[in-house]
């Protein structure tokens, strides 16, 4: 199954059960647009979001997701296909 055909739920499971760089790169590629969108919409409440600020906040988000052996991602009850997207909107 090609990476693009792998469901996000299965991709997260693959990522958490291995340290395959290709899987993690695909995970970031698929989740980064949502994280960016949430950050932009949140920052807009107070000011115009500068691209450098948005990039820094995206990076901070991924750092927090991957910290402590990916504890935040391992805590997800990955029961449904798009659970990860709802989780990312909240964090």
C-alpha positions as CSV (number, residue, x, y, z in Angstrom):
1,X,0.0,0.0,0.0
2,X,1.4,3.4,-1.0
3,X,1.9,6.0,1.7
4,X,-0.9,8.2,0.3
5,X,-3.3,5.2,0.4
6,X,-2.5,4.5,4.1
7,X,-5.2,5.8,6.3
8,X,-4.1,8.5,8.8
9,X,-5.1,6.1,11.6
10,X,-2.9,3.3,10.3
11,X,-0.1,5.8,9.5
12,X,-0.1,7.0,13.1
13,X,0.0,3.4,14.3
14,X,2.9,2.7,11.9
15,X,4.8,5.8,13.1
16,X,4.3,4.9,16.8
17,X,5.4,1.3,16.3
18,X,8.6,2.2,14.4
19,X,11.0,5.0,13.9
20,X,10.7,5.0,10.2
21,X,11.7,8.4,9.0
22,X,9.5,8.1,5.8
23,X,6.4,7.4,7.8
24,X,7.0,10.3,10.2
25,X,7.7,12.6,7.2
26,X,4.3,11.5,5.7
27,X,2.6,12.1,9.1
28,X,4.0,15.6,9.2
29,X,3.0,16.3,5.6
30,X,-0.6,15.3,6.2
31,X,-1.1,17.0,9.6
32,X,0.9,20.2,9.1
33,X,-1.8,22.0,7.0
34,X,-4.4,21.5,9.8
35,X,-2.0,22.6,12.5
36,X,-1.1,25.7,10.4
37,X,-4.8,26.5,9.9
38,X,-5.6,26.3,13.6
39,X,-2.6,28.4,14.5
40,X,-3.4,31.1,11.9
41,X,-7.1,31.3,13.0
42,X,-6.1,31.6,16.6
43,X,-3.4,34.2,16.1
44,X,-5.8,36.3,14.0
45,X,-7.9,36.9,17.1
46,X,-5.1,39.2,18.3
47,X,-3.1,40.3,15.3
48,X,-2.1,39.6,11.7
49,X,-0.2,36.3,11.8
50,X,3.4,36.8,10.5
51,X,4.6,33.7,8.5
52,X,7.7,33.4,10.8
53,X,5.5,33.3,13.9
54,X,3.2,30.7,12.3
55,X,6.2,28.6,11.3
56,X,7.6,28.8,14.9
57,X,4.3,27.8,16.4
58,X,3.9,24.9,14.0
59,X,7.4,23.7,14.9
60,X,6.6,24.1,18.7
61,X,3.5,22.0,18.2
62,X,5.4,19.1,16.6
63,X,8.1,19.3,19.3
64,X,5.5,18.9,21.9
65,X,3.8,16.1,20.1
66,X,7.1,14.2,19.8
67,X,8.4,15.0,23.3
68,X,8.8,12.2,25.9
69,X,8.8,9.4,23.4
70,X,5.8,10.9,21.6
71,X,3.7,10.7,24.8
72,X,1.0,13.1,23.5
73,X,0.5,11.0,20.4
74,X,0.5,7.7,22.3
75,X,-2.2,9.0,24.6
76,X,-4.7,9.3,21.7
77,X,-7.4,6.7,21.6
78,X,-7.0,6.1,17.9
79,X,-10.3,4.2,17.5
80,X,-11.7,6.2,14.6
81,X,-10.2,7.1,11.2
82,X,-9.9,10.9,11.8
83,X,-9.5,11.0,15.6
84,X,-6.0,12.5,15.1
85,X,-7.4,15.5,13.3
86,X,-9.8,16.3,16.2
87,X,-7.0,15.9,18.7
88,X,-4.7,18.2,16.7
89,X,-7.4,20.9,16.6
90,X,-7.7,20.9,20.3
91,X,-4.0,20.9,21.1
